Amino acid sequence: MDLRQIQYFLAVVDHGGVTRAAAAICIAQPSLSQAIRGLERDLGIELFHRTGHGLVLTTAGVALVAPARQVVADATAARAAVAGVASLRAGRLDIAAHAALSVDPLTSALATLRRRLPGISVRLLEPRDDEEMARLVREGSCELALTYLPIPDLGLPVRELGSQEVWAVLPPGTPAPDGPLPLRLLHDTPVIGIQGHSALRATVLAALAEAGVRMRRATVTRHREAVVPMVLAGAGAAFLTRWYADEAARGGAVVRALDPPVVCRFALVHRPGTLSPAARALLELLHPRG
């Protein structure tokens, strides 16, 4: 039983016979009759009594009318939903992202996406690490993921989008020269470490090691939202991207660019194949061509 057979069955019911139904839906009468008999064979029961005066619904045929109308209505709604997604009028976009990338650049890109495409809803998840991020993308829980580079070979397409500078964020009142802060001046400074997403941490540690700088681990947390309050309370220094550094500066922290600069690259990870229209629209906002 297929949708076409159901539609033909309802046409016969609504138009009171094969002849009028065939004319109404522009199909040859023998083809319509054959489709109705095919539907009866599929169901294993007669839907019409064939009398000298035409077709009359059997008890089974009467029972089929309401479900058949529901099937056609559901198919119409499904086509409309798909068309809405394809034309970006509706749909949902699921994204996994590192917390810092959720703030910048994702927040402004999503705000623009919502203004342009108000029918698109977004679900944003923060994976614990690269392995969980890959799992969310592979299994289809998230279509896109934003993460810092480098990452292990995940067997997924990776598109580099841009980079972010890392800033030194020091407790209020910490003596620091104006301008970019030489990394060597941070030697033996207590630092607040952030667990998870090793790429960002590895970039900072590599820069410190190259400068011969050793820092003392004061606190380790997985809760990125707690880092700025910890710095403001004097629990230690931190290395943060610009948005978090600005937030700390507003609270009174001493914030400095680094010398030499420490820059973290970030990328979009997705499943193989064609991205959905909503995902392509977001990618264009994150990394416009030209």
N, C-alpha and C positions, 0 to 999 in steps of 0.2 A: 504494500500500500504506500503510495507516495502522495505528495501534496497536490499534484496535477489531478490525480484521480478524485481526491476529496473535492477539489474545486468543481470538477465536472459533475460529480454527484449532486452537489448543492445547486448547480445551474439547472439540472433537470428538475430538482425539487421546486426551485423558485419560479421556473418558467412553465411548470406543469406538463412537461413532456420533452422528448428528445428533439423533436423537430424545432420547436420554438427555442429550446436551449441552444441548439447548434447554431441557429441563426443569430442569437443574441451574443454568443461568444466567438462567432466567426470561425467555426470548425465544421468540417464535413460531418454529416449525420452518421455515416457508417463508422467514422473514427470515434465519435462520441459514444456510440453504442458499444463499440469494442472496448473502450476504456471502462465503461460501467461494468461490463461483464468481467473484465480483468480485475476490477475491485472486488466483485462478488467472489471470484475464484480465490483471491488473496485472503478474504475474510472467511471463506468456506460457508457462505450463507447467501440466500437471495435477499436483495434489498428492495426489489420491486416485483409486484405481480404483473405479468404481461397479459393484458385483457384485450378484447376487441376495441375497447375505447381508449387504449393507451397504457401508461404505466401507473400503478398504484403502489404506494409504499407498503411494504410488509411491516410486521411488528419490529423486526430487526432494523429495517430502514428508518422507521420513526425514531428508534432508540439512537441511531447514528447521527441524526440531524444536529442535535445540540453539541455533542462532542466535535463533530466536523466543523461547525461554525467556530468553535473555540480554537481548533487547530489552525484554521485560516486566519483568525484574529491574532493568534500568537505569532504566526509566520509573518504577518504584516508588521507587527510590533518589532519583531526581531530584525527585519529588513530596515525599518526606520532607525533602530538603535545603531545598527552597523553603519548606515548612511550618515548618522549623526557623528559617529566617531571618525569616519573617514573625512568628513568635512569639518572636523574639529568643533562641532557644536556640543558634543557630549563625550563622556569617557572618563577614565581614571588613569593617572600616571603614578606608578610606584617606583620610588627612588631610595637607594641606600647611600648614605653619605657620611663621611667623617664629620664630626661635630663642627670643626672650624670651617669646613667647606660648606656646611649647611648654612652657616651665618654669612660667609662671603666666599664665593660669589653667588651661591644658590638663592639666598633670600631675595635679592633684588631681581634676579632672573625669574623667579616664581611669581613675584608681584607683578611683573610686566606680563608674564604669561596669563595670569588670572584676569588682568585688565583686558587683554586682547581676546581671550578665550574663556569667558566666564562659565561656560558649561563644563570645563575640565576640572575635575577634582584631583588633588595630589595627596598621596600618602608617603610620608618620609620616615625612614628607619635609620637607626645608627647601629651598624654591626660592631661586634666586639673587636674583630680583627679582619685581616685580609681573607682568611679562610672562610669565615662566616659571610663576608661580602660576596665571595665567589659562589658560595652555596645559594645565597638568596637570588643571585642573578641566574645561575644555571637552572634552578628548579622553577623559575618563573615568578617567584614572589616579588621580585623587583625587576623592572625592565632595564633600569640604568643604575649605575653606581658611580659616585665621585670619591676619589681617593688620591693620596699623595704618592708620588713616585720616588724611588723605584719600588716596584712590587714584584713578588715572585711570579714566575710564569704560571698563569692561571688557566691557560688554554682558552682565553676569551679575548675578543677584540678590545684594544686599548687605543683611545684617542687622546693625545696630550692636548690640554686646553690652555694652559698658562702657568704662571708662577706667582708665588707670594713671598714677600720679604719677612724674615723673622726679626723681632725686636726684643731687646733686653728690657724686662719689666722688673724694677727694683722697689723695695719697700719705701714708703714716704720718708724723706729726710736723708736718704742714702747719698753720700757725696759722689758726684759724677761730673766730669767735665762737660761743657756744652758740645754739641755736635755728635757725630758718630762715636760710639764707645769702643776703643780698642779691646779686642777679645782678651788680651793679656792682662787687662785690669780686672778681669773677672776671676782670676785664679783664686781658688780656695773659697769662693763665695758659696754659701748655702743655697741650694736650688730645690725647687718643687718639681718633682718628676710626674709625668702623666703617663699612665699605662695605656696600652693598646695602640694600634696603628703605628707600627714601628718605623715606617718610612720617614715621617716627620721627625721623630726622635733621632733616628739614625743620621739624618742630614745635619742636625745640630751637633750631635756627638762627634761626627767626622770633622766638622769645622773647628770644634774645640780641640780635638786631638791634633789637628794639623797646626794649630797655634800653640801647642804645648800647654794647654790650659786644663787643669784638673779642678772640678767643682765638688763640693761636699753635698751629698744627698740629704736634704733636710726632711722632706716629706714625699711620699708617693701616693698618688690618688688616681682612680679611674674617673672621678667626677670632674670633668673639665670646668663645669660651672662654679666649682669651689675654688679654683686656682686664683682668680683675681681677688676674692675676699681674703684668701690666705696671704697673698702678697701685701694687701693693704693692712693686714693685721701684723705684718712683720715676720711671718713664718718662713720667708725665704724669697729668693728671686725666681723668675720664670722666663722662659723663652716662648713668646706668643706671636701669632700673626697680627696684622695691623688692627683689625676690628677689636680684638680683645685688648690689645695694647692701648688703643684709644679709650676704651671703657675704663681701664685701670688708671690712665692719666686723669680722667675726669674725677676719679676718686682720690687723687692726690699721689699716685705712684710716680716714681721717677722712670721715665720711658726714654730709651735711646735706640737709635739705629745702631747696627754693629759695623765694626771695621776690622777685617773686610766684611762685606755684606754676606749674610747667610740667606740663601734663596731656596725655596722648596717648590718643585714642579708638581702640578696636579693634573689628573686625567679623568676621562670618562671611560667606564668599562661597561660593556653590554653584551648580550647574547649574540651569537652569529646570526646573520640574516638582516632583513630590512627592519628598521625601526618603525614604530607606530607613528602616525602623523603628529600626535602630541609630543612624543619623544624627539622627533625631528625639529619641531618648533622650539622646544627648550634648548636643544643643542645649538640651534642658530642664535639664540640669545646668549648662550654661554661662549660661543666661539663663532661670531659672524664671519662669513666668507668675505674676502676682498679687503 
